[in-house]
Amino acid sequence: MMKKNETKKKKKKKKKKKKKKKKKKKKKKKTKKNNNNDDNNSKNNSNRNNKIKKKKKKKKKIGKSDRFF
């Protein structure tokens, strides 16, 4: 039995460690260069268009007459 002065010792609760959330890195937006060279841009575009056209030409469907000969 306990004496008058004694009190029950309370069990200490263990504190749960909080997990730190990882911060997502923000992707930097690439700033477009302010090209005053319209010639340069148009050249790049024409090159790109030509490449696209070439790719389209390659995907030619074979006609029936071509298959048998």
PDB file of N, CA, C and O in Angstrom:
ATOM      1  N   MET A   1       0.842  -1.201   0.000  1.00  0.00           N
ATOM      2  CA  MET A   1       0.000   0.000   0.000  1.00  0.00           C
ATOM      3  C   MET A   1       0.877   1.251   0.000  1.00  0.00           C
ATOM      4  O   MET A   1       2.033   1.233   0.424  1.00  0.00           O
ATOM      5  N   MET A   2       0.276   2.347  -0.497  1.00  0.00           N
ATOM      6  CA  MET A   2       1.050   3.584  -0.590  1.00  0.00           C
ATOM      7  C   MET A   2       0.857   4.438   0.652  1.00  0.00           C
ATOM      8  O   MET A   2      -0.181   4.400   1.313  1.00  0.00           O
ATOM      9  N   LYS A   3       1.901   5.211   0.943  1.00  0.00           N
ATOM     10  CA  LYS A   3       1.772   6.161   2.054  1.00  0.00           C
ATOM     11  C   LYS A   3       1.024   7.375   1.559  1.00  0.00           C
ATOM     12  O   LYS A   3       0.820   7.528   0.355  1.00  0.00           O
ATOM     13  N   LYS A   4       0.607   8.252   2.475  1.00  0.00           N
ATOM     14  CA  LYS A   4      -0.209   9.412   2.111  1.00  0.00           C
ATOM     15  C   LYS A   4       0.492  10.339   1.126  1.00  0.00           C
ATOM     16  O   LYS A   4      -0.129  10.822   0.179  1.00  0.00           O
ATOM     17  N   ASN A   5       1.774  10.590   1.340  1.00  0.00           N
ATOM     18  CA  ASN A   5       2.489  11.570   0.510  1.00  0.00           C
ATOM     19  C   ASN A   5       2.756  11.059  -0.916  1.00  0.00           C
ATOM     20  O   ASN A   5       2.907  11.849  -1.849  1.00  0.00           O
ATOM     21  N   GLU A   6       2.810   9.764  -1.064  1.00  0.00           N
ATOM     22  CA  GLU A   6       3.179   9.192  -2.361  1.00  0.00           C
ATOM     23  C   GLU A   6       2.032   9.288  -3.369  1.00  0.00           C
ATOM     24  O   GLU A   6       0.868   9.063  -3.038  1.00  0.00           O
ATOM     25  N   THR A   7       2.388   9.620  -4.579  1.00  0.00           N
ATOM     26  CA  THR A   7       1.376   9.625  -5.639  1.00  0.00           C
ATOM     27  C   THR A   7       1.847   8.695  -6.747  1.00  0.00           C
ATOM     28  O   THR A   7       3.035   8.403  -6.882  1.00  0.00           O
ATOM     29  N   LYS A   8       0.911   8.254  -7.509  1.00  0.00           N
ATOM     30  CA  LYS A   8       1.275   7.358  -8.609  1.00  0.00           C
ATOM     31  C   LYS A   8       2.085   8.127  -9.639  1.00  0.00           C
ATOM     32  O   LYS A   8       1.745   9.250 -10.013  1.00  0.00           O
ATOM     33  N   LYS A   9       3.142   7.510 -10.080  1.00  0.00           N
ATOM     34  CA  LYS A   9       3.944   8.151 -11.123  1.00  0.00           C
ATOM     35  C   LYS A   9       3.257   7.917 -12.460  1.00  0.00           C
ATOM     36  O   LYS A   9       2.897   6.795 -12.816  1.00  0.00           O
ATOM     37  N   LYS A  10       3.087   9.022 -13.191  1.00  0.00           N
ATOM     38  CA  LYS A  10       2.475   8.888 -14.511  1.00  0.00           C
ATOM     39  C   LYS A  10       3.543   8.489 -15.507  1.00  0.00           C
ATOM     40  O   LYS A  10       4.674   8.974 -15.465  1.00  0.00           O
ATOM     41  N   LYS A  11       3.163   7.598 -16.398  1.00  0.00           N
ATOM     42  CA  LYS A  11       4.110   7.194 -17.435  1.00  0.00           C
ATOM     43  C   LYS A  11       4.230   8.318 -18.449  1.00  0.00           C
ATOM     44  O   LYS A  11       3.233   8.884 -18.899  1.00  0.00           O
ATOM     45  N   LYS A  12       5.449   8.624 -18.792  1.00  0.00           N
ATOM     46  CA  LYS A  12       5.658   9.670 -19.790  1.00  0.00           C
ATOM     47  C   LYS A  12       5.361   9.107 -21.174  1.00  0.00           C
ATOM     48  O   LYS A  12       5.816   8.021 -21.534  1.00  0.00           O
ATOM     49  N   LYS A  13       4.596   9.861 -21.932  1.00  0.00           N
ATOM     50  CA  LYS A  13       4.311   9.436 -23.300  1.00  0.00           C
ATOM     51  C   LYS A  13       5.469   9.841 -24.194  1.00  0.00           C
ATOM     52  O   LYS A  13       5.996  10.950 -24.099  1.00  0.00           O
ATOM     53  N   LYS A  14       5.846   8.928 -25.053  1.00  0.00           N
ATOM     54  CA  LYS A  14       6.920   9.249 -25.992  1.00  0.00           C
ATOM     55  C   LYS A  14       6.347  10.128 -27.089  1.00  0.00           C
ATOM     56  O   LYS A  14       5.295   9.843 -27.662  1.00  0.00           O
ATOM     57  N   LYS A  15       7.066  11.198 -27.361  1.00  0.00           N
ATOM     58  CA  LYS A  15       6.616  12.079 -28.437  1.00  0.00           C
ATOM     59  C   LYS A  15       7.019  11.474 -29.767  1.00  0.00           C
ATOM     60  O   LYS A  15       8.150  11.023 -29.950  1.00  0.00           O
ATOM     61  N   LYS A  16       6.068  11.475 -30.692  1.00  0.00           N
ATOM     62  CA  LYS A  16       6.377  10.978 -32.028  1.00  0.00           C
ATOM     63  C   LYS A  16       7.100  12.067 -32.798  1.00  0.00           C
ATOM     64  O   LYS A  16       6.710  13.234 -32.776  1.00  0.00           O
ATOM     65  N   LYS A  17       8.152  11.666 -33.471  1.00  0.00           N
ATOM     66  CA  LYS A  17       8.881  12.636 -34.286  1.00  0.00           C
ATOM     67  C   LYS A  17       8.091  12.893 -35.556  1.00  0.00           C
ATOM     68  O   LYS A  17       7.631  11.968 -36.225  1.00  0.00           O
ATOM     69  N   LYS A  18       7.945  14.164 -35.868  1.00  0.00           N
ATOM     70  CA  LYS A  18       7.244  14.508 -37.103  1.00  0.00           C
ATOM     71  C   LYS A  18       8.208  14.385 -38.262  1.00  0.00           C
ATOM     72  O   LYS A  18       9.354  14.830 -38.196  1.00  0.00           O
ATOM     73  N   LYS A  19       7.715  13.767 -39.331  1.00  0.00           N
ATOM     74  CA  LYS A  19       8.553  13.658 -40.518  1.00  0.00           C
ATOM     75  C   LYS A  19       8.550  14.991 -41.237  1.00  0.00           C
ATOM     76  O   LYS A  19       7.507  15.623 -41.405  1.00  0.00           O
ATOM     77  N   LYS A  20       9.727  15.406 -41.657  1.00  0.00           N
ATOM     78  CA  LYS A  20       9.816  16.664 -42.393  1.00  0.00           C
ATOM     79  C   LYS A  20       9.387  16.422 -43.829  1.00  0.00           C
ATOM     80  O   LYS A  20       9.815  15.457 -44.463  1.00  0.00           O
ATOM     81  N   LYS A  21       8.551  17.292 -44.329  1.00  0.00           N
ATOM     82  CA  LYS A  21       8.137  17.178 -45.721  1.00  0.00           C
ATOM     83  C   LYS A  21       9.213  17.769 -46.606  1.00  0.00           C
ATOM     84  O   LYS A  21       9.756  18.840 -46.335  1.00  0.00           O
ATOM     85  N   LYS A  22       9.505  17.044 -47.670  1.00  0.00           N
ATOM     86  CA  LYS A  22      10.506  17.559 -48.602  1.00  0.00           C
ATOM     87  C   LYS A  22       9.865  18.644 -49.442  1.00  0.00           C
ATOM     88  O   LYS A  22       8.755  18.491 -49.952  1.00  0.00           O
ATOM     89  N   LYS A  23      10.583  19.738 -49.575  1.00  0.00           N
ATOM     90  CA  LYS A  23      10.066  20.821 -50.404  1.00  0.00           C
ATOM     91  C   LYS A  23      10.347  20.495 -51.855  1.00  0.00           C
ATOM     92  O   LYS A  23      11.451  20.088 -52.215  1.00  0.00           O
ATOM     93  N   LYS A  24       9.332  20.680 -52.684  1.00  0.00           N
ATOM     94  CA  LYS A  24       9.529  20.460 -54.111  1.00  0.00           C
ATOM     95  C   LYS A  24      10.250  21.657 -54.696  1.00  0.00           C
ATOM     96  O   LYS A  24       9.915  22.809 -54.420  1.00  0.00           O
ATOM     97  N   LYS A  25      11.239  21.356 -55.505  1.00  0.00           N
ATOM     98  CA  LYS A  25      11.965  22.446 -56.145  1.00  0.00           C
ATOM     99  C   LYS A  25      11.125  22.980 -57.287  1.00  0.00           C
ATOM    100  O   LYS A  25      10.598  22.222 -58.102  1.00  0.00           O
ATOM    101  N   LYS A  26      11.010  24.282 -57.331  1.00  0.00           N
ATOM    102  CA  LYS A  26      10.272  24.883 -58.435  1.00  0.00           C
ATOM    103  C   LYS A  26      11.176  24.945 -59.647  1.00  0.00           C
ATOM    104  O   LYS A  26      12.335  25.352 -59.564  1.00  0.00           O
ATOM    105  N   LYS A  27      10.622  24.534 -60.772  1.00  0.00           N
ATOM    106  CA  LYS A  27      11.403  24.612 -62.002  1.00  0.00           C
ATOM    107  C   LYS A  27      11.430  26.046 -62.473  1.00  0.00           C
ATOM    108  O   LYS A  27      10.409  26.733 -62.519  1.00  0.00           O
ATOM    109  N   LYS A  28      12.613  26.475 -62.819  1.00  0.00           N
ATOM    110  CA  LYS A  28      12.731  27.837 -63.326  1.00  0.00           C
ATOM    111  C   LYS A  28      12.225  27.860 -64.756  1.00  0.00           C
ATOM    112  O   LYS A  28      12.568  27.000 -65.566  1.00  0.00           O
ATOM    113  N   LYS A  29      11.419  28.841 -65.048  1.00  0.00           N
ATOM    114  CA  LYS A  29      10.945  28.982 -66.419  1.00  0.00           C
ATOM    115  C   LYS A  29      12.066  29.578 -67.247  1.00  0.00           C
ATOM    116  O   LYS A  29      12.687  30.571 -66.868  1.00  0.00           O
ATOM    117  N   LYS A  30      12.306  28.958 -68.372  1.00  0.00           N
ATOM    118  CA  LYS A  30      13.341  29.492 -69.247  1.00  0.00           C
ATOM    119  C   LYS A  30      12.791  30.737 -69.921  1.00  0.00           C
ATOM    120  O   LYS A  30      11.716  30.723 -70.520  1.00  0.00           O
ATOM    121  N   THR A  31      13.540  31.791 -69.808  1.00  0.00           N
ATOM    122  CA  THR A  31      13.088  33.020 -70.451  1.00  0.00           C
ATOM    123  C   THR A  31      13.494  32.963 -71.910  1.00  0.00           C
ATOM    124  O   THR A  31      14.614  32.587 -72.255  1.00  0.00           O
ATOM    125  N   LYS A  32      12.570  33.340 -72.739  1.00  0.00           N
ATOM    126  CA  LYS A  32      12.867  33.341 -74.167  1.00  0.00           C
ATOM    127  C   LYS A  32      13.782  34.513 -74.470  1.00  0.00           C
ATOM    128  O   LYS A  32      13.588  35.626 -73.981  1.00  0.00           O
ATOM    129  N   LYS A  33      14.775  34.236 -75.282  1.00  0.00           N
ATOM    130  CA  LYS A  33      15.664  35.317 -75.680  1.00  0.00           C
ATOM    131  C   LYS A  33      14.897  36.243 -76.602  1.00  0.00           C
ATOM    132  O   LYS A  33      14.159  35.807 -77.485  1.00  0.00           O
ATOM    133  N   ASN A  34      15.087  37.508 -76.378  1.00  0.00           N
ATOM    134  CA  ASN A  34      14.387  38.472 -77.214  1.00  0.00           C
ATOM    135  C   ASN A  34      15.190  38.646 -78.498  1.00  0.00           C
ATOM    136  O   ASN A  34      16.059  39.512 -78.604  1.00  0.00           O
ATOM    137  N   ASN A  35      14.874  37.809 -79.450  1.00  0.00           N
ATOM    138  CA  ASN A  35      15.640  37.847 -80.688  1.00  0.00           C
ATOM    139  C   ASN A  35      15.098  38.915 -81.608  1.00  0.00           C
ATOM    140  O   ASN A  35      13.941  38.881 -82.028  1.00  0.00           O
ATOM    141  N   ASN A  36      15.955  39.854 -81.906  1.00  0.00           N
ATOM    142  CA  ASN A  36      15.537  40.848 -82.883  1.00  0.00           C
ATOM    143  C   ASN A  36      15.888  40.368 -84.285  1.00  0.00           C
ATOM    144  O   ASN A  36      15.540  41.001 -85.282  1.00  0.00           O
ATOM    145  N   ASN A  37      16.583  39.239 -84.340  1.00  0.00           N
ATOM    146  CA  ASN A  37      16.946  38.701 -85.646  1.00  0.00           C
ATOM    147  C   ASN A  37      15.786  37.897 -86.192  1.00  0.00           C
ATOM    148  O   ASN A  37      15.662  36.703 -85.918  1.00  0.00           O
ATOM    149  N   ASP A  38      14.950  38.541 -86.952  1.00  0.00           N
ATOM    150  CA  ASP A  38      13.826  37.818 -87.542  1.00  0.00           C
ATOM    151  C   ASP A  38      14.334  36.853 -88.608  1.00  0.00           C
ATOM    152  O   ASP A  38      13.747  35.798 -88.848  1.00  0.00           O
ATOM    153  N   ASP A  39      15.453  37.246 -89.247  1.00  0.00           N
ATOM    154  CA  ASP A  39      16.033  36.381 -90.269  1.00  0.00           C
ATOM    155  C   ASP A  39      16.395  35.034 -89.668  1.00  0.00           C
ATOM    156  O   ASP A  39      16.111  33.973 -90.225  1.00  0.00           O
ATOM    157  N   ASN A  40      17.039  35.121 -88.500  1.00  0.00           N
ATOM    158  CA  ASN A  40      17.498  33.912 -87.834  1.00  0.00           C
ATOM    159  C   ASN A  40      16.307  33.014 -87.502  1.00  0.00           C
ATOM    160  O   ASN A  40      16.333  31.807 -87.740  1.00  0.00           O
ATOM    161  N   ASN A  41      15.267  33.631 -86.947  1.00  0.00           N
ATOM    162  CA  ASN A  41      14.088  32.859 -86.564  1.00  0.00           C
ATOM    163  C   ASN A  41      13.438  32.214 -87.772  1.00  0.00           C
ATOM    164  O   ASN A  41      13.066  31.041 -87.744  1.00  0.00           O
ATOM    165  N   SER A  42      13.305  32.999 -88.835  1.00  0.00           N
ATOM    166  CA  SER A  42      12.629  32.462 -90.014  1.00  0.00           C
ATOM    167  C   SER A  42      13.451  31.319 -90.613  1.00  0.00           C
ATOM    168  O   SER A  42      12.907  30.347 -91.137  1.00  0.00           O
ATOM    169  N   LYS A  43      14.788  31.465 -90.521  1.00  0.00           N
ATOM    170  CA  LYS A  43      15.655  30.406 -91.047  1.00  0.00           C
ATOM    171  C   LYS A  43      15.433  29.125 -90.253  1.00  0.00           C
ATOM    172  O   LYS A  43      15.305  28.039 -90.817  1.00  0.00           O
ATOM    173  N   ASN A  44      15.390  29.278 -88.917  1.00  0.00           N
ATOM    174  CA  ASN A  44      15.180  28.106 -88.059  1.00  0.00           C
ATOM    175  C   ASN A  44      13.840  27.465 -88.361  1.00  0.00           C
ATOM    176  O   ASN A  44      13.722  26.242 -88.440  1.00  0.00           O
ATOM    177  N   ASN A  45      12.831  28.307 -88.528  1.00  0.00           N
ATOM    178  CA  ASN A  45      11.497  27.778 -88.796  1.00  0.00           C
ATOM    179  C   ASN A  45      11.467  27.036 -90.119  1.00  0.00           C
ATOM    180  O   ASN A  45      10.877  25.961 -90.228  1.00  0.00           O
ATOM    181  N   SER A  46      12.110  27.619 -91.124  1.00  0.00           N
ATOM    182  CA  SER A  46      12.080  26.974 -92.436  1.00  0.00           C
ATOM    183  C   SER A  46      12.807  25.636 -92.366  1.00  0.00           C
ATOM    184  O   SER A  46      12.377  24.654 -92.972  1.00  0.00           O
ATOM    185  N   ASN A  47      13.919  25.603 -91.616  1.00  0.00           N
ATOM    186  CA  ASN A  47      14.633  24.335 -91.454  1.00  0.00           C
ATOM    187  C   ASN A  47      13.747  23.302 -90.790  1.00  0.00           C
ATOM    188  O   ASN A  47      13.706  22.139 -91.192  1.00  0.00           O
ATOM    189  N   ARG A  48      13.039  23.748 -89.765  1.00  0.00           N
ATOM    190  CA  ARG A  48      12.170  22.834 -89.031  1.00  0.00           C
ATOM    191  C   ARG A  48      11.069  22.313 -89.954  1.00  0.00           C
ATOM    192  O   ARG A  48      10.759  21.122 -89.975  1.00  0.00           O
ATOM    193  N   ASN A  49      10.492  23.238 -90.713  1.00  0.00           N
ATOM    194  CA  ASN A  49       9.415  22.840 -91.623  1.00  0.00           C
ATOM    195  C   ASN A  49       9.918  21.857 -92.668  1.00  0.00           C
ATOM    196  O   ASN A  49       9.232  20.898 -93.020  1.00  0.00           O
ATOM    197  N   ASN A  50      11.125  22.108 -93.157  1.00  0.00           N
ATOM    198  CA  ASN A  50      11.687  21.206 -94.164  1.00  0.00           C
ATOM    199  C   ASN A  50      11.886  19.810 -93.597  1.00  0.00           C
ATOM    200  O   ASN A  50      11.611  18.809 -94.258  1.00  0.00           O
ATOM    201  N   LYS A  51      12.371  19.761 -92.355  1.00  0.00           N
ATOM    202  CA  LYS A  51      12.572  18.453 -91.719  1.00  0.00           C
ATOM    203  C   LYS A  51      11.248  17.721 -91.603  1.00  0.00           C
ATOM    204  O   LYS A  51      11.167  16.521 -91.862  1.00  0.00           O
ATOM    205  N   ILE A  52      10.206  18.454 -91.209  1.00  0.00           N
ATOM    206  CA  ILE A  52       8.883  17.846 -91.048  1.00  0.00           C
ATOM    207  C   ILE A  52       8.396  17.322 -92.396  1.00  0.00           C
ATOM    208  O   ILE A  52       7.851  16.222 -92.489  1.00  0.00           O
ATOM    209  N   LYS A  53       8.601  18.129 -93.441  1.00  0.00           N
ATOM    210  CA  LYS A  53       8.160  17.718 -94.778  1.00  0.00           C
ATOM    211  C   LYS A  53       8.877  16.452 -95.211  1.00  0.00           C
ATOM    212  O   LYS A  53       8.269  15.552 -95.790  1.00  0.00           O
ATOM    213  N   LYS A  54      10.185  16.386 -94.927  1.00  0.00           N
ATOM    214  CA  LYS A  54      10.955  15.202 -95.309  1.00  0.00           C
ATOM    215  C   LYS A  54      10.410  13.963 -94.616  1.00  0.00           C
ATOM    216  O   LYS A  54      10.279  12.901 -95.224  1.00  0.00           O
ATOM    217  N   LYS A  55      10.096  14.115 -93.335  1.00  0.00           N
ATOM    218  CA  LYS A  55       9.563  12.975 -92.584  1.00  0.00           C
ATOM    219  C   LYS A  55       8.248  12.513 -93.187  1.00  0.00           C
ATOM    220  O   LYS A  55       7.996  11.314 -93.307  1.00  0.00           O
ATOM    221  N   LYS A  56       7.409  13.474 -93.566  1.00  0.00           N
ATOM    222  CA  LYS A  56       6.105  13.130 -94.137  1.00  0.00           C
ATOM    223  C   LYS A  56       6.277  12.390 -95.456  1.00  0.00           C
ATOM    224  O   LYS A  56       5.516  11.473 -95.764  1.00  0.00           O
ATOM    225  N   LYS A  57       7.290  12.796 -96.239  1.00  0.00           N
ATOM    226  CA  LYS A  57       7.515  12.151 -97.532  1.00  0.00           C
ATOM    227  C   LYS A  57       7.895  10.689 -97.344  1.00  0.00           C
ATOM    228  O   LYS A  57       7.496   9.831 -98.132  1.00  0.00           O
ATOM    229  N   LYS A  58       8.669  10.406 -96.298  1.00  0.00           N
ATOM    230  CA  LYS A  58       9.143   9.045 -96.074  1.00  0.00           C
ATOM    231  C   LYS A  58       7.994   8.084 -95.798  1.00  0.00           C
ATOM    232  O   LYS A  58       8.068   6.905 -96.145  1.00  0.00           O
ATOM    233  N   LYS A  59       6.941   8.584 -95.178  1.00  0.00           N
ATOM    234  CA  LYS A  59       5.836   7.709 -94.790  1.00  0.00           C
ATOM    235  C   LYS A  59       4.849   7.537 -95.947  1.00  0.00           C
ATOM    236  O   LYS A  59       3.641   7.697 -95.774  1.00  0.00           O
ATOM    237  N   LYS A  60       5.379   7.211 -97.122  1.00  0.00           N
ATOM    238  CA  LYS A  60       4.515   7.065 -98.288  1.00  0.00           C
ATOM    239  C   LYS A  60       3.872   5.690 -98.240  1.00  0.00           C
ATOM    240  O   LYS A  60       4.544   4.697 -97.960  1.00  0.00           O
ATOM    241  N   LYS A  61       2.589   5.627 -98.509  1.00  0.00           N
ATOM    242  CA  LYS A  61       1.921   4.335 -98.539  1.00  0.00           C
ATOM    243  C   LYS A  61       2.201   3.681 -99.887  1.00  0.00           C
ATOM    244  O   LYS A  61       2.217   4.346-100.922  1.00  0.00           O
ATOM    245  N   ILE A  62       2.416   2.397 -99.858  1.00  0.00           N
ATOM    246  CA  ILE A  62       2.709   1.677-101.093  1.00  0.00           C
ATOM    247  C   ILE A  62       1.386   1.365-101.784  1.00  0.00           C
ATOM    248  O   ILE A  62       0.455   0.829-101.182  1.00  0.00           O
ATOM    249  N   GLY A  63       1.335   1.711-103.044  1.00  0.00           N
ATOM    250  CA  GLY A  63       0.113   1.427-103.808  1.00  0.00           C
ATOM    251  C   GLY A  63       0.056  -0.038-104.187  1.00  0.00           C
ATOM    252  O   GLY A  63       1.061  -0.743-104.106  1.00  0.00           O
ATOM    253  N   LYS A  64      -1.110  -0.500-104.600  1.00  0.00           N
ATOM    254  CA  LYS A  64      -1.277  -1.918-104.954  1.00  0.00           C
ATOM    255  C   LYS A  64      -0.362  -2.311-106.100  1.00  0.00           C
ATOM    256  O   LYS A  64       0.230  -3.390-106.089  1.00  0.00           O
ATOM    257  N   SER A  65      -0.246  -1.433-107.092  1.00  0.00           N
ATOM    258  CA  SER A  65       0.558  -1.773-108.274  1.00  0.00           C
ATOM    259  C   SER A  65       2.028  -1.927-107.889  1.00  0.00           C
ATOM    260  O   SER A  65       2.737  -2.741-108.479  1.00  0.00           O
ATOM    261  N   ASP A  66       2.490  -1.158-106.908  1.00  0.00           N
ATOM    262  CA  ASP A  66       3.894  -1.238-106.508  1.00  0.00           C
ATOM    263  C   ASP A  66       4.194  -2.542-105.777  1.00  0.00           C
ATOM    264  O   ASP A  66       5.311  -3.056-105.845  1.00  0.00           O
ATOM    265  N   ARG A  67       3.217  -3.064-105.094  1.00  0.00           N
ATOM    266  CA  ARG A  67       3.463  -4.240-104.255  1.00  0.00           C
ATOM    267  C   ARG A  67       3.846  -5.464-105.085  1.00  0.00           C
ATOM    268  O   ARG A  67       4.723  -6.235-104.696  1.00  0.00           O
ATOM    269  N   PHE A  68       3.189  -5.637-106.221  1.00  0.00           N
ATOM    270  CA  PHE A  68       3.357  -6.887-106.953  1.00  0.00           C
ATOM    271  C   PHE A  68       4.537  -6.866-107.916  1.00  0.00           C
ATOM    272  O   PHE A  68       4.963  -7.918-108.392  1.00  0.00           O
ATOM    273  N   PHE A  69       5.071  -5.684-108.208  1.00  0.00           N
ATOM    274  CA  PHE A  69       6.147  -5.629-109.193  1.00  0.00           C
ATOM    275  C   PHE A  69       7.477  -5.368-108.552  1.00  0.00           C
ATOM    276  O   PHE A  69       8.492  -5.292-109.245  1.00  0.00           O
TER     277      PHE A  69
END
